[in-house]
Amino acid sequence: MTENQILSIAKDAIETAIIVGGPILAISLLVGLVVSIFQAMTQIQEQTLSFIPKLLAIALILIILGPWMLNVMTAYTINLFAELTSYARL
């Protein structure tokens, strides 16, 4: 296995992780920001107030985008296994 092959595998793995995890992180960040602004406006300083909206938003995103995320991860895994013979030295 050459350095270029290792870097290619690592690049594809990082890209897939960012593509799959990006929507969840973005929604969590957006909901956290909205809740923080709401807390600042109303001066409610309850620590657990941001937990439930984030949890619900993440669950909703997983329900909506779950099949797509699974397809992206499956395609990456299939591609990795398909190219496995070119990585092995015989």
Secondary structure, DSSP 8 states (H G I E B T S, - for coil): --HHHHHHHHHHHHHHHHHHHHHHHHHHHHHHHHHHHHHHHHT---GGGGHHHHHHHHHHHHHHHHHHHHHHHHHHHHHHHHTHHHHS--
